[in-house]
Amino acid sequence: RVIADGGVNVGTVVGPAISNWGDYDLGNYPITLSVNGKSVAEGNSSVLLWDHVFDALAWCVSQPALATRGLCAGDIVMTGTCTGITPISPGDHAVAEFGKMGEVRASFV
């Protein structure tokens, strides 16, 4: 998904569903980002604003704007970045590695 905001494009790559997410420590999970085969950032879910990623969901559902709607299947809640913001150029290929949970790949044209 790409959002155009004042000439700046912000993208989010969504990977496959993880059915066994309970097997992982989501409050302290390592992530590595590489661009064009070169490691550019490493991070960990422990750097997020929330103590645990589910705290972000709890905050969302407590907001008045969601009081009548709630969260629905297919909604995406973004909890922040574990690796920081990385500039991407046309022709770049990025891979975010999430250890045993897998990886997400994206090519930019």
C-alpha positions in Angstrom: 0.0 0.0 0.0 1.3 3.4 -0.9 0.0 6.7 0.5 0.9 10.0 -1.3 1.3 12.8 1.2 2.6 16.2 -0.1 4.9 14.6 -2.7 6.3 12.0 -0.3 5.3 8.3 -0.8 5.0 6.1 2.3 4.7 2.4 1.7 3.8 -0.6 3.8 4.3 -4.2 2.7 2.0 -6.6 4.3 3.1 -10.2 4.5 1.2 -13.4 4.9 -0.9 -14.2 8.1 1.1 -15.8 10.9 -1.1 -18.5 12.5 1.3 -19.5 15.2 2.1 -16.0 16.4 1.7 -17.2 20.1 4.9 -19.1 19.7 6.9 -15.9 19.5 7.9 -13.2 22.0 6.3 -10.3 20.1 7.5 -7.8 22.8 11.1 -8.6 22.0 11.4 -9.8 18.4 14.4 -9.1 16.1 14.0 -7.7 12.6 16.6 -7.1 9.9 16.1 -4.9 6.8 18.3 -5.2 3.7 18.2 -3.2 0.5 19.8 -4.5 -2.7 21.4 -7.3 -0.7 23.0 -5.0 1.8 21.9 -5.0 5.5 20.8 -1.4 6.2 19.0 -1.7 9.6 18.5 -4.0 12.5 15.9 -3.5 15.1 13.7 -5.2 17.7 10.0 -4.9 18.6 11.1 -3.8 22.1 11.8 -0.3 20.7 8.1 0.3 19.9 6.1 2.9 22.0 4.0 0.1 23.4 5.2 -2.5 25.9 3.7 -5.2 23.6 2.2 -4.9 20.1 -1.2 -5.9 21.5 -1.2 -2.7 23.6 -1.5 -0.8 20.4 -4.7 -2.7 19.5 -6.1 -2.1 23.0 -5.4 1.7 22.6 -7.1 1.7 19.1 -10.3 0.0 20.3 -10.5 2.4 23.2 -10.8 5.5 20.9 -14.2 7.1 20.5 -13.8 7.0 16.7 -14.0 3.2 16.8 -16.6 3.0 19.5 -19.4 2.2 17.1 -17.4 0.3 14.5 -14.6 -1.5 16.4 -11.9 -3.3 14.6 -12.9 -5.5 11.7 -11.4 -8.4 9.8 -8.9 -7.1 7.3 -8.1 -3.8 9.3 -4.4 -3.0 9.5 -3.0 -1.5 12.7 0.5 -0.2 12.4 2.5 -0.3 15.6 5.5 1.7 14.4 8.9 0.9 12.9 11.5 -1.3 14.5 14.2 -0.5 12.0 13.6 3.2 11.4 12.7 4.9 8.1 14.8 3.8 5.1 14.8 5.8 1.9 14.0 3.6 -1.2 14.7 4.5 -4.8 13.3 3.1 -8.0 14.9 -0.2 -8.9 15.6 -1.1 -5.2 14.7 -4.5 -3.8 14.1 -4.6 0.0 13.8 -7.7 2.3 12.6 -7.5 5.9 13.5 -10.6 7.8 11.4 -11.6 10.8 13.4 -14.7 11.8 11.3 -17.8 12.1 8.1 -15.8 11.2 9.5 -15.4 7.7 10.3 -12.4 5.5 8.6 -9.8 3.3 10.1 -8.8 0.0 9.3 -5.8 -2.2 10.7 -4.5 -5.5 10.3 -0.8 -6.3 9.9 0.4 -9.9 
